[in-house]
Amino acid sequence: QKTFIGDQVLEITPRNEEQVKNLRQLETEAHLQLDFWRPLRTAGEKVHVRIPFSRLQAVKIFLESHDIPYSIMIEDVQVLLDKENEEMLFHRRKER
Amino acid sequence: SSGFDFGTYHTLEEIFQEMDNLAEQYPDLVSKLQIGYSFEKRPINVLKFSTGGNKPAIWLDAGIHAREWVSHATALWTANQIASDYGKDPSITALLDTMDIFLLPVTNPDGYVFSHTENRMWRKTRSTISGSLCVGVDPNRNWDAGFGGPGSSDNPCSDSYHGPSANSEVEVKSIVDFVKSHGEIKAFITLHSYSQLLMYPYGYKCTVSKDFNELNEVAQIAAEAVTSLYGTTYEVGPICSIIYQASGGSIDWTYDYGIKYSFAFELRDTGHYGFLLPVNQILPTAEETWQGLKKIMEHVRDNPY
């Protein structure tokens, strides 16, 4: 099973069209393997992006250097997945 | 009576088993039919709710995007609700005395299994494309509605890859064939997650549909009903203006095909979990969605065309 250890989901809110343009540029960089959970639309609207652990530093530096505001929405995707698995197992035992 | 827990996520086998259980538990109302096979030869199973005869029908589907697990879970809860409400809830009873309901809880079974066993973040089908190492097509970019246009990708490695041709995905074609052969589908509602939206056509173009006013009014009423239970707020509008331009989507095809009441739900994520909505939010999500679904279905029932 693919793991998502250390992957984060960032909530990014571009302030203006220039920042939207910067994010569009980021979106086209295939090597970053960004997974846009909530798509990029216009300035002022939130974008949710899952970023692999290995690309986190590069993306954060990009955002900070362009002064694009962001916050961490999910600290570690794998932690949530492990919890999801545990909950499924718990409920399965309960059903039996 | 099967002891099935609607408040958790389940594997495909467990979902199929529960569909059989529902058909067994309500033999005069519920039956299971297979409308095709997925790319990896899994059955595409639909629940039919019918009080007999061939009536005009409402179509509901969920999980065309594999990782949106709360939509599958909501669909299954909804199936149980429809069955148990018939004969008790006057609104559902009147609906099923007038119309049939078809419900497809797992539209993309290969993707769903893959999301359980290999990659929880999988969205697409699992079809292979000659000449590409990448697998899968976004089945909600594969319908014959502005196919290949803006908001879909021609890169097989993209999560929004539209596929080699419209209806190339057997999961899509099976539904298209079913809708065409049935001939009396009057509403088509698809469940996605997660950004609390209730949308109607169009997505492949940014012009309003000829039924904009009516669809908007119904959607507003439905969204208010959703909010009434737990305060979850929904945004309402055409796909193009409230998400982005997206070509090849299911409800655009159904609408252009003549199914006026075509809607897409993006279910809740009030807690910022995205596609990883905790299991304790499944039941509230299903319950509130049901309020909205009922409003749409009642409108369809009361406004034949």
Interface residues (C-beta under 8 A of the other chain):
Chain A: Q1 K2 F4 V9 E11 A30 D35 W37 R38 P39 R41 H48 R50 M73 I74 V77 L80 L81 K83 E84 E87 M88 H91 R92 K94 E95
Chain B: G3 F4 D5 G7 T8 Y9 H10 T117 E118 N119 R120 M121 C157 D159 Y194 S195 I243 Y244 H272 Y273 G274 F275 L276 P278 V279
